[in-house]
């Protein structure tokens, strides 16, 4: 995998994390303003957005980690002469 492909994926993942957390926060602020519930739904929105962000982060990072791990295993296999 080329370095620039990894860089583009990581950039996209960063935007996904920001959008998830920001989206949950804004939705919580909107609901709080409609019902006058203080910061209850804002807090819930931040937590749900964070959970969604980190789950998506995990799912997006694993193929990169597996590809790099496979590449490393192939190099070790060639060095050992097996």
Residue pairs with C-beta under 8 A, 6 or more apart in sequence:
1 64
1 67
1 68
1 71
6 64
9 60
9 64
10 64
12 60
13 56
13 57
13 60
13 61
16 53
16 56
16 57
16 60
17 53
17 54
17 56
17 57
20 49
20 50
20 52
20 53
20 56
21 46
21 49
21 50
21 53
22 49
23 49
24 45
24 46
24 47
24 48
24 49
24 50
24 52
25 42
25 45
25 46
25 49
26 45
27 41
27 45
28 39
28 41
28 42
28 43
28 44
28 45
28 46
29 41
29 42
29 45
31 37
31 41
31 45
32 38
32 39
32 40
32 41
32 42
35 41
